Amino acid sequence: MKFREWWRPFAPSFKKEAAPEYLESAYDSPFMILTAQVRQEKRSVIPSVTHVDGSARPQTVEREINPLYYRLIDEFGKITGVPVIMKHLIQSARRSDRAHPNDALRTFLVLAWMR
């Protein structure tokens, strides 16, 4: 699991058309190389993906390009009212190029315990 510094949170994935609701200047950002300010009123809604300076490093997802991930974000939004997924790669010091399902379960348990 990537243990990040407290000031460097995880990145959000948005459906492309939902990003303007959460970001002040929502540009297409399919590769998470741009930053944007999270709208003041949304910072408490998505705190785990909002940096201490109010910015985020978003990924915008388009239905035509990545239909499965788009659908996941859409369904998550229908259930929670927040159509934002936290983007995270499972990496460890011993194996950063691939992960085993046990790594995902271990990560989930650690994050649930930290909550």
N, C-alpha and C positions, 0 to 999 in steps of 0.2 A: 504494500500500500504506500502511496506517496504521502509522506507526512509533510504538509506544507506549512510555511510560516503563517502566523496568525494574520498577517496583513495581505496574504496572497491567497484568496479563496478560489474555489473551483469556478469553472466557466459555465455560463448558461447556454442552453440551446433553445431557440425560439422558432416557431413557425414564422416564415418570412413576414407574413401579413400581421402577425401579432406583436412583432418587435417594437413598432412605434408606440404601443400602449405602455411599454415598460422603459423604453430608452428615449432620451431627448433627441438624439439624431441617429436614427436607425438606418445604417447603410447595409447593403448586401455584404455579408461577411461569412461566407461558407467555410472559411479555413481558420477562423478565430485569430486573425492577425491584426485586427483593428480593436480599438477600445471606444467605448461610448459611455456617456454619463447615464446612470440609472435615474429615472424620474424620482424626484424627492418623495412623492407620495407612494412610490412602489418599493423604496429601499427596505422598509420593514416587512414587505411581503416576500421579497427574495433576498434576505440578508446573507445567505450562504454563498451567493454568487456576486455580491456587491463588495468591492474593495473599500478600504478605509477612506479613500478620497471620493467615493460615490461612483466610481467607474466600474465597468465590467468588460470582459473580453468575450463578446457574444459570438455565437454561431447561428446564422440564419439558415433555416432548412426549408427547402422547396419541395412541394409534393412531387413534381415531375422528376426531380433529380434523386431524391432519396425517399421514396414513398413509404417504406416500412418505418423509418425513424420519424417521419412526419406524422404518420398515423399514431405512433406511440405518444408523441407530444400532444396530439389532438385528444386522444383518449384520456391521458393524464389530466389535461385541462378540463375535460368534461366531468371527471370525478372530483377534482380538487378545487376547480375554479381558477387555477393558476396554470396556464399553458406554458410552463417553463420546466425544462429538465436539466438537472445538474450533470454536466459533462465530466466524466472522470475515467481515466485509464487505470487499470489495475497494474501497478508496477511494484516490484520489490528490488532490494539491493542485489538479490541473488539471481533474479530472472526478470529482466525488463522487456524482453521481446515477445513474450507470450505468457498467458495466465491459465491456470487450471480452474475448473469450477470451484474447487475447494478454496482458492484464493478469493473468489467472489463472495463465498459464504463467510469466510473469515473477515473480509472487509466489512460486509454488512453487519456482522456481529459486533465488531469494534465500533463502527459508527453508531449503532443502536445503543451500545453501552455508554458511549461518550455523551449521548443526548441526555 
